[in-house]
Amino acid sequence: MENIVYIDEIDIKNKTLLIRVDFNVPLDQNGNITDDTRIRAVLPTVNYCLDENAKIVLISHMGRPKGNKVPELSLIVVAKRLSRLLDKDVKFVNDCIGELAENTVKSASYGDIILLENLRFYSEETNNDEEFGKKLASLCDIYVNDAFATAHRSHASNVSVTKFVKTCAAGFLIRKELNYFTRAIESPMKPFVAIVGGAKVSGKIEVLSNFADKVDKLIIGGAMSNTFLKAMGYDVGSSLVEDDMIEYAKKTLEKIKEKNIKLYLPVDVVVADRFTPDAETKVTTVQEIPKGWMALDIGPATVTLFTEAIQNAKTIVWNGPMGVFEFDAFSRGTFALVSSVANAYALTIVGGGDTDVALHRAGEFAKMSYVSTGGGAFLELLEGKKLPGIEALINCSKKNNLKKLL
């Protein structure tokens, strides 16, 4: 991480900057933005560039158009919102490469902001096509990546493009993400508590393995806890279980015991007779789940247990909800734990799209120390993996022997 060059460590005054951002914001059925958190997250970087009188060219994707030009996924709606947030005109270009983009950038003045059209309207973007990356690079003097949420992808706009520019840097959002990650994982204040939820063990194997070497306490909830409970010999009824992960769960339990890590699993659950919002529900201990019923949320005793487990924590990292919180009947466990984490006297770092949504719905978003903007990227950092988008920045700086000004 120390080899990354950041935007305030280089000279960007009166330069043309190509900035990869993540404007993949949620839209309602009428095409209106329902949450502009990701737009607001890069405002510090954009405003800094404006202060330095740089010409700003923003590039992003939205949705999964799979190489097709899908009008409903146009970034024009983002240009309007960004204009309002900055109180400054943002020029929108109906393409991200080609003559239109080139001419618009060339004719723009320093201090102008240009937003190019959805990168994923071209399949070359997700294929990490070098020619596509070269065309993007031709638009700028300096390339800046501030899209942490896509840093785990090897795409043209964050990998190939870096091969064709002499100066690469990271923006302030990426710096913030990596700084919080370092504080939480590489040098956490103790006791360190990890909360892992979500549906499947298979999606969090490496996270659990990595945590087993670092944490003091490990809390496992959500549907993935069913696999661990079954590995311990419990009958979990018709609850979601990954039978092919049972042996892995047993080995993980053994490793946790060897490392003297305190493990917390649900002691009671909210069960339903079917997977629907209006299902019949009841609370039962994990030993008494009725045959044919399924666990869809943690119960009140488990909420108390998990809350007590984080009382003395100094660092808490959370990824994944405790149940099917999208259904009101199964939201109470997740929301109660959100409240407990929000009110803990600890550094609280939360990541993952579903957990992010839960924070908003519970009204506790602002109380967390930090909420990561990147679900997949955050998860891969927790797994101990290197992110292609970050590695590309480091390699670009090394190749061009870029020196920091500071």
C-alpha positions in Angstrom: 0.0 0.0 0.0 2.9 2.4 0.7 3.9 2.3 -2.9 0.7 4.0 -4.1 1.0 7.6 -5.3 -2.0 9.8 -4.3 -3.4 12.7 -6.2 -2.2 15.3 -3.7 1.4 14.0 -4.0 1.8 14.9 -7.7 1.4 18.1 -9.8 -2.0 18.2 -11.4 -2.3 22.0 -11.9 -3.5 22.9 -15.4 -3.4 19.2 -16.4 -6.1 17.0 -18.0 -7.1 14.2 -15.6 -9.0 11.0 -16.5 -10.6 9.9 -13.3 -12.2 6.5 -12.9 -15.1 6.8 -10.4 -17.9 4.5 -9.4 -21.2 6.1 -10.3 -23.0 2.8 -10.4 -25.9 4.2 -8.3 -29.3 2.6 -7.8 -32.3 3.8 -9.9 -36.0 3.5 -9.4 -38.4 2.3 -12.1 -38.6 5.9 -13.4 -34.9 6.2 -13.8 -34.4 8.5 -10.7 -31.4 8.1 -8.4 -32.5 6.6 -5.1 -29.1 6.8 -3.3 -26.3 9.1 -4.3 -23.8 8.0 -1.7 -21.3 6.8 -4.3 -21.4 10.2 -6.1 -20.9 12.1 -2.9 -18.0 9.8 -1.9 -15.8 11.2 -4.7 -16.6 14.9 -4.2 -13.4 15.5 -2.2 -11.3 14.3 -5.1 -13.3 16.3 -7.7 -13.2 19.5 -5.6 -9.4 19.1 -5.1 -9.0 18.9 -8.8 -11.1 22.0 -9.4 -9.0 23.9 -6.8 -5.9 22.9 -8.9 -7.6 24.2 -12.1 -7.4 20.7 -13.7 -9.6 19.7 -16.7 -11.6 16.8 -15.2 -12.8 13.8 -17.4 -14.9 11.4 -15.3 -15.5 7.8 -16.5 -17.7 5.2 -14.9 -20.0 2.2 -15.5 -23.6 1.7 -14.5 -25.3 -1.7 -14.3 -24.6 -4.6 -16.6 -25.5 -3.6 -20.2 -23.1 -6.3 -21.4 -21.6 -4.3 -24.3 -25.0 -2.9 -25.5 -26.1 0.7 -25.4 -29.0 0.6 -23.0 -30.7 4.0 -22.6 -32.0 3.2 -19.1 -28.4 2.8 -18.0 -27.1 6.1 -19.3 -25.0 8.2 -17.0 -26.8 11.4 -18.0 -28.9 11.2 -14.8 -25.6 11.2 -12.8 -24.4 14.3 -14.7 -27.5 16.2 -13.6 -27.1 15.1 -9.9 -23.3 15.9 -9.9 -24.0 19.3 -11.4 -26.4 20.0 -8.5 -24.0 18.7 -5.8 -21.1 20.8 -7.1 -23.2 23.8 -8.1 -21.3 23.7 -11.4 -22.1 22.6 -14.9 -21.1 19.1 -15.8 -20.7 18.4 -19.6 -22.1 15.1 -20.5 -20.8 13.2 -23.6 -22.9 10.5 -25.2 -19.9 8.2 -25.7 -16.7 7.3 -23.8 -14.3 6.9 -26.7 -14.1 8.2 -30.3 -14.2 11.6 -32.0 -17.1 13.0 -29.9 -15.3 12.3 -26.6 -11.9 13.4 -28.0 -13.2 16.7 -29.4 -15.2 17.5 -26.3 -12.2 17.0 -24.0 -9.9 18.9 -26.4 -12.2 21.9 -26.6 -12.9 22.1 -22.9 -11.2 24.6 -20.6 -9.2 24.0 -17.5 -11.6 23.9 -14.6 -14.3 22.2 -16.6 -15.9 18.8 -15.7 -16.8 16.3 -18.3 -18.7 13.0 -17.7 -18.4 10.4 -20.4 -21.0 7.8 -21.1 -21.3 4.3 -19.5 -18.0 2.4 -20.1 -19.8 -0.9 -20.2 -21.7 0.0 -23.3 -18.5 -1.5 -24.8 -17.7 -5.1 -24.1 -14.0 -4.2 -24.4 -14.3 -2.6 -21.0 -15.0 -5.8 -19.0 -12.7 -7.8 -21.3 -9.8 -5.5 -20.2 -9.1 -4.8 -23.9 -5.8 -3.0 -24.3 -6.8 -1.0 -27.4 -9.9 0.3 -25.5 -7.6 1.2 -22.6 -5.3 3.0 -25.0 -8.2 5.1 -26.3 -9.2 6.1 -22.8 -5.6 7.0 -22.0 -5.3 9.2 -25.0 -7.8 11.6 -23.4 -5.6 12.7 -20.5 -2.2 13.7 -19.1 -2.8 12.0 -15.8 -4.9 8.9 -14.9 -6.5 8.8 -11.5 -8.4 5.8 -10.0 -10.9 6.7 -7.3 -13.3 3.7 -7.8 -12.6 1.4 -5.0 -15.7 -0.6 -5.6 -14.3 -1.9 -9.0 -10.7 -2.3 -7.8 -11.1 -6.1 -7.6 -11.9 -6.2 -11.3 -9.4 -6.4 -14.2 -11.1 -4.0 -16.5 -9.8 -1.7 -19.2 -10.6 1.5 -17.3 -8.6 0.5 -14.2 -5.9 -1.9 -15.5 -5.2 -1.6 -19.3 -5.4 2.2 -19.3 -2.5 2.4 -16.8 -0.2 0.9 -19.4 -0.6 3.9 -21.7 -0.1 6.9 -19.3 3.0 8.2 -17.7 1.4 9.3 -14.5 -1.1 7.3 -12.4 -2.5 8.2 -9.0 -5.2 7.2 -6.5 -7.9 9.5 -5.3 -8.9 10.4 -1.8 -11.7 7.8 -1.6 -9.3 4.9 -2.3 -6.9 6.4 0.3 -9.6 6.4 2.9 -10.7 2.8 2.1 -7.1 1.5 2.3 -6.3 3.5 5.4 -9.3 2.1 7.3 -8.6 -1.4 6.1 -5.0 -1.1 7.4 -6.3 0.1 10.7 -8.8 -2.7 11.0 -6.9 -5.7 9.6 -3.2 -5.1 9.7 -2.9 -3.2 12.9 -6.3 -3.4 14.8 -6.9 -2.2 18.3 -7.7 -5.2 20.5 -10.1 -6.8 21.3 -10.8 -7.3 17.6 -14.3 -8.7 16.7 -15.3 -9.9 13.3 -19.0 -10.3 12.3 -19.6 -12.5 9.2 -23.1 -13.1 7.9 -24.8 -13.6 4.6 -26.1 -16.7 2.8 -23.2 -18.9 1.9 -20.0 -20.2 3.6 -18.6 -20.8 0.1 -18.5 -17.1 -0.6 -16.7 -16.3 2.6 -14.2 -19.2 2.9 -11.1 -17.1 2.6 -12.5 -14.4 4.8 -13.1 -16.8 7.6 -9.6 -18.4 7.1 -7.9 -15.0 7.2 -9.9 -13.9 10.2 -8.9 -17.1 12.1 -5.3 -15.7 12.3 -6.3 -12.2 13.4 -9.4 -11.8 15.5 -10.1 -12.3 19.2 -13.8 -13.1 18.7 -15.7 -14.3 15.6 -19.5 -13.9 15.2 -21.1 -16.0 12.5 -24.8 -15.3 11.6 -27.1 -15.4 8.6 -27.8 -18.5 6.6 -24.2 -19.4 6.6 -24.4 -20.2 10.3 -26.8 -23.1 9.4 -23.9 -25.0 7.8 -21.8 -24.6 10.9 -24.7 -25.7 13.2 -25.2 -28.8 11.0 -21.5 -29.5 11.2 -21.9 -29.5 15.0 -24.6 -32.1 14.7 -27.8 -29.9 14.9 -30.8 -30.6 12.8 -31.6 -27.3 11.1 -34.8 -28.4 9.4 -35.2 -27.1 5.8 -32.9 -24.1 6.4 -30.4 -23.3 3.7 -27.3 -25.4 4.2 -24.3 -26.0 1.9 -23.8 -29.7 2.4 -20.6 -29.7 0.4 -19.1 -27.2 2.9 -19.8 -29.3 6.0 -16.3 -30.7 6.2 -14.8 -27.2 5.7 -17.0 -25.9 8.5 -15.7 -28.7 10.8 -12.1 -27.8 10.0 -12.8 -24.1 10.5 -14.3 -24.9 13.9 -11.2 -26.9 14.8 -8.9 -24.1 13.7 -10.8 -21.5 15.7 -10.5 -23.8 18.8 -6.8 -24.2 18.3 -6.3 -20.5 18.0 -8.3 -19.9 21.2 -10.7 -17.6 19.3 -14.1 -17.1 20.9 -16.7 -18.3 18.4 -20.3 -17.1 18.6 -23.1 -18.8 16.7 -26.9 -18.4 17.0 -28.5 -19.9 20.0 -32.1 -19.2 18.8 -33.6 -18.3 15.4 -36.7 -17.0 13.8 -38.1 -19.8 11.7 -40.7 -19.8 8.9 -42.8 -22.5 7.3 -42.0 -21.1 3.8 -39.8 -18.5 2.2 -42.3 -15.7 1.8 -42.9 -12.3 3.5 -46.2 -13.5 4.9 -45.0 -16.9 6.2 -46.0 -18.2 9.6 -43.1 -17.6 12.0 -42.0 -18.4 15.5 -38.8 -18.2 17.6 -37.1 -21.4 18.6 -33.8 -22.6 19.9 -31.3 -24.0 17.4 -31.9 -27.4 18.9 -35.6 -27.4 18.3 -36.1 -26.2 14.7 -39.2 -28.0 13.4 -38.9 -30.4 10.5 -39.8 -28.6 7.3 -39.2 -25.1 8.8 -36.3 -22.8 7.9 -34.3 -20.3 9.9 -34.4 -16.9 8.3 -33.2 -14.6 11.1 -31.3 -14.7 14.4 -33.6 -14.7 17.5 -33.7 -12.3 20.5 -31.4 -14.4 22.8 -28.8 -14.4 20.0 -29.1 -10.7 19.6 -28.3 -10.4 23.3 -25.4 -12.8 23.1 -23.9 -11.1 20.0 -24.4 -7.6 21.6 -22.6 -8.8 24.8 -19.8 -10.2 22.7 -19.0 -6.8 21.2 -19.3 -4.7 24.4 -15.6 -4.6 25.1 -14.5 -4.5 21.4 -12.0 -1.8 20.2 -12.3 -2.8 16.5 -15.3 -4.3 14.8 -15.4 -5.4 11.2 -18.8 -6.6 9.8 -19.6 -8.2 6.5 -23.0 -9.8 5.7 -26.5 -9.5 7.3 -27.9 -11.8 10.0 -31.0 -12.8 8.1 -33.4 -12.1 5.3 -33.8 -8.5 6.4 -35.6 -7.6 3.1 -38.7 -9.2 4.6 -40.0 -7.3 7.6 -40.6 -10.4 9.7 -36.9 -11.4 9.4 -35.3 -8.0 9.8 -35.2 -7.5 13.5 -32.0 -9.5 14.2 -30.0 -7.6 11.6 -31.4 -4.2 12.6 -30.8 -4.9 16.3 -27.2 -5.8 15.7 -26.8 -2.7 13.5 -27.9 -0.7 16.5 -25.5 -2.5 18.9 -22.5 -2.1 16.6 -23.4 1.6 16.0 -23.4 2.3 19.7 -20.2 0.3 20.5 -17.2 2.2 21.7 -15.0 0.8 18.9 -13.7 1.5 15.5 -16.5 0.1 13.4 -16.0 -0.8 9.7 -18.8 -2.2 7.7 -18.7 -3.5 4.1 -20.8 -5.4 1.7 -23.8 -4.2 -0.4 -26.5 -5.9 1.7 -25.0 -4.7 5.0 -24.8 -1.2 3.6 -28.5 -1.3 2.8 -29.3 -2.6 6.2 -27.5 0.3 7.8 -29.6 2.8 5.8 -32.8 1.0 6.6 -32.0 0.9 10.3 -31.1 4.6 10.3 -27.6 4.0 11.8 -25.4 4.7 8.8 -23.9 7.9 10.1 -22.9 6.3 13.4 -20.4 3.8 11.9 -16.8 4.8 11.8 -16.6 3.8 8.2 -18.8 2.1 5.6 -16.9 0.8 2.6 -18.2 1.7 -0.9 -17.0 -1.5 -2.3 -18.7 -4.8 -1.6 -16.6 -7.2 -3.6 -13.4 -5.2 -3.3 -13.9 -5.0 0.5 -14.5 -8.7 0.7 -11.4 -9.5 -1.3 -9.3 -7.3 0.9 -10.7 -9.2 3.9 -9.6 -12.4 2.2 -6.0 -11.1 2.0 -6.1 -10.8 -1.8 -4.4 -8.1 -3.9 -6.7 -5.9 -6.0 -5.9 -5.6 -9.7 -7.0 -1.9 -9.8 -4.6 -1.1 -7.0 -1.8 -3.2 -8.3 -2.1 -1.5 -11.7 -1.5 1.9 -10.1 1.5 0.6 -8.2 3.0 -0.9 -11.4 2.4 2.2 -13.4 4.3 4.3 -10.9 7.1 1.9 -10.7 7.4 1.6 -14.5 7.5 5.3 -15.0 9.7 5.9 -11.9 7.1 8.4 -10.6 8.4 10.5 -7.7 6.1 11.9 -5.1 6.2 15.6 -4.5 5.8 15.3 -0.8 
